[in-house]
Amino acid sequence: MDRRSVLRGGLITTGGTALALVTGGQASALARAGAPGLVRGGRPRLTHGVQSGDVTAREAVVWARADRPSRMLVELSRRPDFRGAHTIKGPVLSPDTDLTGKAFLRGLPSGEEVHYRVRLADLDRHLTSAPVSGRFRTAPHRARDIRFVWSGDLAGQGWGINPEFGGYRIFKAMDALDPDFFLCSGDLVYSDGPLTETVKLPDGGTWRNIVTPEKTKVAETLAEYRGQFRYNLQDANFQAFNSRVPMLYQWDDHETLNNWYPGEILDLPQYTEKRVDVLAARARRAMFEYTPVKTARSGRLYRKVSYGPLLDVFVLDMRTYKSPNDANNSPTQKDGLLGAEQAAWLKRELRHSKATWKVIANDLPLGLVVPDGTAQESASQGDNGAPLGREREIADLLSYAKKHRVRNMVWLTADVHYTAAHYYDPSKAAFSDFDPFWEFVSGPLNAGAFGPNALDGTFGAEVKFVQAPPHANTSPAEGSQFFGEVDIDAHSRALTVRLRDLNGKTLFTKTLNP
């Protein structure tokens, strides 16, 4: 990031994806709902900290939100004191994007720690905000040790930010490991999960939530979906973590509503808008506005993020292309989770990947049975037989990987609100045309804990470890909150997975050799 590379255009920024304008009525609603776009007194202010994401060897995304229309300025330096820093002009943060914006950085130095500092410049006066600092490590061109963490599910089942509990404490435990990045496995918000100020606990105590207007009902409008993200970003632990650890984000169902699929029409009294496609479009826009995701012009969420010669991360989208929830037992179904285009992309990228480890981030577990009433939400349905329904798409992918000698695939997921390690053994499977692999489950970050779920035998899945709560919907105060850690050793190239609890205690360890 020397001056010469900047002047040559090696480091450039652009604003976020173009979005439709907010109408005057919507802008008024945003102001009433806590989006103070008309604040004019004093200097501008960053309202929810800073975030970085989708960091590779040469690129990164930096995110911020303002309290009024203003220009985002990003200072970059190799030094924490910002000596010799260069200032990059980012986008104007306007009500069109709820005053959020992203600077897309290119031409970064590989394998180094980069410090950044975000300021806001007032559009009308020569005033700038106080800076907010962050940092990230770019991916190396040569092999070096890598560490990252993963989990999902934040503020679900009525358990929100409780200051008496210490807020979202699990982010402190993850931050203490100093990971290179955080893989968010979905359900970063619970748009379908209203909060109440108090919840009675089994021991007679009281859980006390911070509650904002948007969290008093299910989200339906764009302003309400935006408010779900603003709610979680209030937490000091989450803000501090975001400033130090870049995110790889994928979504799941609760960003929109529980167990949704395209084309669904709701029969729920709490929703006045019954068309899930309308709700999902609003949720998707809010999600792109509030997360540090670098997206293709198509708005596609699935992507490969390369992190040096030892690791490629394949971030899947198992929601946008999902088939309707039914018995999931069709003998002819070709897809149901990925869709034809994403499945073809995944096969192609896996086959061409030269990284030692191929980590696949699947927001829905492969072998766990997840019912949706009398229907099935998951890939599997629990019959332990030949692949049916959505299992056929998974079988085709696994068979392709074996045929083309795709080695060292590891699957990471969340979704079910407990932690587990599953080994998929073709010698014990109803469908055996695949190489053995591991799937690790973790979560929730701060939500009700459940499980364990039944495990389907179609792909020979075996439970090697599980820790779940004693009863359904235990609160974070009862301890069943989990995250996973992955370490890759640069010398041996071995990958080690640790499943950890709320306080960072290791519950299970598995080392895999390439």
N, C-alpha and C positions, 0 to 999 in steps of 0.2 A: 504493500500500500504506500509506496513512495510516491512523491509528487509526480514523477515522470509517468508512472503507469496510470495515474488518475487523469493526467492531461491527455494521454493517448486514448482515453476512452475505455481503458480496461475495467474501470469501476464506474458503473452507471446505475442510476435508479430510475424507476418509473412509478407512477401511482398504481393504485389497485385496479382490479377489473372494473370496466365500465358498468354502471348500474343505473337502473331507471330512476328518474327523479322522484323525490317524495313530494306529494301534493301538500298544499297549504294546510289542509285539515290534518294530514298525518304529521306534519311538522309541529302543529300545535299539540297533538297527542304525545309526540316525543317529549316536548317540553314538560307537559304535565306528568309524564311517566319517568322523569328524572334524566332527560337528555337536555341539559341546559344550554342549548345552542344560541340563546339570545343574551347570555351573560356578557356584559361589556365593561364592567368596572375593573380597574387594575390590570395586571398582566395576565396573559393566557396561562392555563394550567393543564398539566397532564393528569387525567382523572383516574386511570386504572393501571398505572405502572407501564412497563414496557415488556415486550416479548420478542423472541427470535424463533425462527423455525426453518425447516427444510434445509438445513446446513449441509453443504457438500464441501469438496476440496476448494472450490472457487466461488461458491455462491451462498447466499443466505437471504432470509427475509427478516426485516425488523418491523414491528407493529407498535402502534400507539393510538391513544384516543385523547381528544382535546375537550375543553369545556366550552369552546366557541370556534367558529370558523378561523383557521389559522394554517400557516405553512409548517410542515414537518421538516426539521433540519436534523441530520444525523452526523455526528462527529465520530471518526474512526481512528483508532490508534493501536499499535502493538503494546503500548504502555498504559498501565492503569492510571497514571497521572496525566494522560492525554498530551504529553509533551510532543510537539510535532504533529498533532492531529490534523486531519483534513475534514472539512465540512462538506457534506453532500446534501444537495437540495432535494427533498422528498416531495410528496404530493400535498396538495391543499386538502385539509380535513374539513369536510363540509357536512351539512345536514343530510345530503344525499346518501351518505354512508354512515349516518348516525355519529358523525365526527370522528370516525375511525379511519386509519390509513396504513398502508404498508410501503416501505422502501425496499425494492428488490435490488440487492447488491450483487455485483459481479466483479471478477478480477481480483478476488481476495487471495491472500497467500495461503497455501495449503499447509496443513499440519501445525497450525499456530493458534495461540489464543488471541482473539481479537476483542478489544474493548470498544464499546460504543456508548454514545451519550446523545440522548434525544432532547431537543429544545423545540419550542413552538414560537413562531414569529407571527405577531399580530398582523392582519392584512391591511389595517388602516393606519396604525401608528407604529413608531419605531420602538416597540416593546417586545421582549422575548421572555419566555417562561423560565423558571428555574429548571435546570437540567435533571434528567433521570438517567442513571447509568445502568449498563448491562454488559454482559460478555458472552462469548461463545467460542468453542474450539472448532476450527475447520477440519475436515477429514484429511488424512494424510495421503500422499502419493505412494509412500513406502509403508511397509507393515510396521505398525506400532500397537501397543496395548489399547484395547477399546473397552469401554464400560458404558452400558446404558441401562435404564430402568423402564418398566412398563406397568400399566394398570389402567383401570377405567372406572366409571360410575361415580359421579360427584353430585351430592345433594339429592339423593333419591330416597323414596319411601318416607318422606317427612322429616328426614334428618339433614338440616341445613347448617349454616354457620352458627356455632354455639360458642360465644366468647368465653363462657365459664369452662368449657372443655379445652380451650386453647385454639379454637377455630379448626381449620383443616390441618391437623397436626401431622398427618402422614407426609406432607410435602417437606417438613423439616427432616424427617428420617431419610427421605430420598435425596435431599440436598446434601446431607452429611456424607454421602458416598461420592460426591463430586462427579456425577456421570457426564458423559459426553453429550447425551441427549435423552429426552423422555419420549417414549413411544406411547401416545395416548390411544388406548384401544376402544374409544367410543364412549358415548353417554357422558360427555364432558359437562352437559347440563341435563336437567330433567324438566323439559318443557311441559310435560303432562303431570308434574308432581307439585301441586300447591303445598305451601307450608303454613303451619299455624305457629303462634308465638310460643306455645308450651306443649310438651308431650309428656305424659306420665310414663315413668320407667318402671320395670318390674320390681325394683328394690324400693319403690316408694318415692324415689327422687323425681326431679323434673328436668327434662331437656328443654333448653330455652333457645329458640331460633331467632336470629335476625330475620325480619320479614320486610320485603319491599312490595310496592303495589303490584308489580308484575308476578310476584310469587304467591299471590292470594287466590289465583285461579289458573286453569289450564291456559297455555298460550294458544292464541288463534291469530291475532294480528301480527304484522311485522314488528310493530313497536313492542308487543309482548314477547315475541321470540328474542328480540335484541335484549330485552330486560333480563332474560335468563342468563345470558353470558355476563352482563354487567353485575348481576348478583354474585356469582362466584368470584369475579375479579375484585370484589371488595376485600376478600380475605388477605390478610397481611402475609401469611405463610405462602399462599399461592403466588402473590405478587413477587415476593422475594425469590421464590423458586424460578418463576418465569424469567426474571432478570439474569439468572445465572445459568439456566439449563435450557437449551433450545428444544422445541417440541416437534415431533412428527405426529401429525394429527390425522385420525380417521373418525368418521362418525358411525353411529349405530342407530338404534331406533328412538331413544328418548330425546334426542335433539328435536325430533318431530313429535312422536307419541308412541306409546308402547306397542311393539310387535307390528308396526305398520308395514304395508307393502303398496306398490303403485296400483292405482285404480281402485283402492278400497273406499267404500262408502260407510261412514260410521253410523252406528246405532247406539250412541252414547249421549245421555241427556245433558252432560256438562259442556258439550260442543254445539255451538250454533252453526258453525261451518262444518258440514258433514263430508265434504270432498277432501280426502287425504292428499290428493295431488296438489290442491291449492295450499293446504297447510305445509306440505313438504317443500314447496317452492319458497314460501316465506321463511321456513326454518333454514333452508339451504342458503338463502341470501344472508341471513343473520350469521350463520356459521362462517361463511367466507369473510364477512366483514370483521368478525371478532377473533379469528384464529390466524396464526402466522403461516398460512398455507400458500405455497406457490402453485398456482393452477395453470393448466393449459388454457388456451383461448376458448376451448369448448366448455370450460367449467368442469371438466372431468376431475374427480377426486382420487381415483386410483392412480398409483404412480410407483416408480422405483426410485429409491434414494440411495445412491452409492456412497459408502463411507470407507473408501480405501480398498486395497487389494484383499483384505480379509472379510469384508462384509458388504452385501447388498441387502437392503430392506425393501420388501415388496408390500406396499400398503394397499390393501384391498378395499373395495366398496361392495359389501354384500347386502346393501339395502336398496340402492337406486334401481337395481335390475332384478329385484327379488320377485319370485312367483307368488301367487296368492297362497295364504295359509290354508291348507286342506289336510287330508289324511297323509299326504306326502308318500304315496305308495304306487305312483304310476310306473308301469314297466316300460314306457316308451319316452318319458320326459327327457329332454336333452340338456336343459339347463334349469336354473331356479335360484341361484345365488349370484353368479358372476355375470351371466348373459354372454352371448356369443362373442361380442367384440372384446370384452374384458378377458374372457377365458383365452382367446387367441393371443392377446397381448401378453398375458402371464406366461403361457407356454413359450412364446417367442423369447421373452426376456429371460426366463429361467434357462433356456437352452443356450443363450448367448452369454450369460453371466460368467465372468472369469473370477469372481470373488470366491474365496474359500467357502464361506458360509452364506447360505441363502435363507434369511429370516423372513418368514411370511406372516404378516400381521393380519389375522382373520378375526373380524369383529364378531363372528358367530363361531362357536366351537364346532369341530368336525364330527365328533362322536357322541357328544352329550345330547340327550333328548330334552328339548325345551318345548313343552306344550303351550298352545295358545287356546285355552278353553278345551274344546273337543278336537281341535285341529292341531297341526304341528307347525311351530315357528322355526325349527332348527333344520340342519342338514339331514340329520338322522331321525328315524321314527321309532326305533327300539325293537324291530322284529328280528334283528340279528342274522338276517338272510342276505340273499343277493341284492345288489344295489337297486333301490327303487326311488322314484321321485328325485329330489335334489341330490341324493347320494350318487346318482348316475353321473352327474357333472363332476363330482369329486373323484369318482372312480376313473373317469376318462383322463383327468389331469394327472392323477398319480400314475396311471399306466403310461402316459406320455413321458413323464419324468423318468421312469425306469427305462423305457425304450431308448431315450436319448441320453442316458447316463448323466442325469442331473443329480449331483451328489450334494450331501450335507444340507438338506432342507430341515429347518426347525420352524415349527408353527407356534405363534404366541397369540393368546386371546384373553378375554375378560368375560363380561356379559352375565355370568351366572352367580356372581357375588360370593365366591369362595375361592380357595386356591388348591391346585392339584397338578400332578404330573402324570401324563398318559403316554404309554408306549404302544405304538401301532405295529403289530407283528403279523406279517403275511402268513406265517405258518399256522396261525390260530384264527385266520379270517375266513369269512364266507367268500369274499373276493380277495384274491391273493396276488394279482398282477401288479405289484408295487414293491419298492424297497422299503424296509422298516424305517420309521421316523418317530420323533417325539413331538408332542404338543404339550405346552405348559399353560396353565390357567392361573390368573391372578385377579385381584380386586375383591371388594370395592375400595375406592379411595376414601369416600365418606358417604355411605348409603346403607340401607338395610342389608344385612347379611342373610343368606339363604343356603340351601343345598344340604347334602350333595345330590346332584341329578343322576338319573340312570345313564349308563354308558352302553351304547349300541355296539354289537360285536361284528358288524359287517366288515369293518376294516381291522379286526383283530385287536381292538383297543383294550389295554389293561391299565388299571389304576395302580401306579407305583407309589403315589403319595396323595393324600387328601387331608385338608383341614377345613372344616365347616362349622357353623355355629350350632349350639344345642337346640335351637328352635328358630322358626322363621322370623325374619325382619328384626333381628337383634340390632340395637343401636350401636353407633361407633363407640359409645361408652363401655360396651361389653367386650370390645376388643377384636372382633372378627373383621378387621380391615387389613388388606394385604396388597403388596406389590411384588414384582419380580425384578431381579437384577441379572444381567448377562455380562460376563467378562470374556474377552477373547485375548489369549496370550500371543504376543507377537512372535515369540521364539518357537513355541510348540504348535501354535495355531489351534490349540484346544479351546473349546467353548464351554464355559461353566455357567450353569443356571442356578441361582439361589432364589428360593421363595421366602419372602420376609413378611413380618407382621407390621402392625401399626407403628411400633417403636424401632423397627429396623432389625429385630432379632431374626436370625436365620432359622428357618423351620425345616428346610430340605435343600440338599445340594446334589447336583448331577453334573459331572464333567463328561463331555463328548469329544472324542478325538476325530479329526477329519479323515 
